[in-house]
Amino acid sequence: MLSRCLCLAGCAALLAASPTARAQEASEPPPVPKLQEAASDASGTFEKITMTEAVHRALLRNPSAQVAALEIDRAIALLNETRSNSLPTLTLNGAYTRLDNARLFSGKTLAAENQLSANLTLSVPLLAPQRWVQWSQGKANVRATDAANQDVGRTVALATARAYLAVVAQKRVVEINARALATDHAHYDYTHIRLVGGVGNRVDDVRAAQQVAADEAQLETSYTALARAREALAVLVGEAKPLDVYDDVSLASSSTDPEAAIAQRQDVAAAKARLGLAEKVKRESWADYTPSLVGQFIPFFQDPASLTTPETGWQALLVLSFPLVEGGLRRGQSQERATLVAEARSQYEGLLRQTRSDIRVAVEEIRRADNAMKSAANAARLAREALDLANRAYRAGATSNIEVIDAERRARDADTAAVIAEDTVRQARLDLLAAAGQFP
């Protein structure tokens, strides 16, 4: 009954515009800035894309993905360079020689004052084990580079997906802060009306205004974080302008079989390809101890002819090379290759252990994150209920607005914690997809 009388008295005071109310107006705090609408972030001006489209664009436009794709072209070019050493070559040579004087012997010209010569040199590797194994290793290098490109694509796709989910979560944070600002602004309006009507007090009015100002600062900060998240997504995707996202992101469940993941993960495939290449290079070290045989056929032209060289002719050569002593070069190369094999094997085996661990962690993370999200959602619901009860008590005059402001802060924090929990669940599902080799 007492609270009802107080409320009636407050309304009567407002309708009558009593002198007390007019006196309070003279000492009003600075006006609270107008509420910013959630749409003020101009999200409608940004292009909206799905996560699938964002990942697809990133794999095409991201600099890391483009460089990885170009590395395949470079590996193919290196293969062509290596292969050329095992194929025949044809070279045209020409020379003009000017002597101070002709070289004569018993009245005969041994070397003319002006000489012109030309020849074609055809060189054919007949026995070249070193060149052949290098050709084969070049092919293996192309395959390893392609596997590395797939691994880079996986890394880019994961970074893009995480940036996409960050924008989704930050948009929710902006909505929560905007809603909290609207709630606190409504509380301020009510508190200020009570003050003007003579039934409130200035302490409550100033506290409510301070809470609104703090909410506005927090909302502006969340807008800045949202802009950063959108820009980060655009950079990864390769767009010149920030991008917006859809809120309804669904990530399908994944298999939790570690052996299936090992067969599908791009980073595991890349490590296995590097190990295979290192083992192949070491296994083929025997070619360093083999001879090489090159055949050459050289037709030539000489003007003028000399005593030893006719005007036209040809010559054929067989060049056999057999390295005997090279100062320990081949032994050092063999040791280096053995070390590279050991390093590649260690990295591959470590990645296999990491893959199995990633799956176990991701499964546990999803289970815990789901439970945490349910608890956070329940806490947010209870916090909003507590805020509603605090508002009712304050309007009934049963409490001060300290409880209301405290309930408002708790409700905002609980809603933010719920958004973080939802984002954690989405990130956990993405982790499981990545660990199982099913993303992208």
KAJO-V778748 format. One record per helix or strand of 3 or more residues. SS is the DSSP state (H for helix, E for strand). FROM is the first residue (numbers start at 1). LEN is the number of residues. If there is no record, write none. Layout:
ss=SS from=FROM len=LEN
ss=SS from=FROM len=LEN
//
This chain:
ss=H from=2 len=15
ss=H from=19 len=7
ss=H from=38 len=4
ss=H from=43 len=3
ss=E from=47 len=3
ss=H from=51 len=11
ss=H from=63 len=22
ss=E from=89 len=10
ss=E from=103 len=3
ss=E from=108 len=4
ss=E from=114 len=15
ss=H from=129 len=68
ss=H from=202 len=36
ss=E from=243 len=3
ss=H from=258 len=7
ss=H from=266 len=24
ss=E from=292 len=12
ss=E from=312 len=10
ss=H from=329 len=67
ss=H from=401 len=35
//
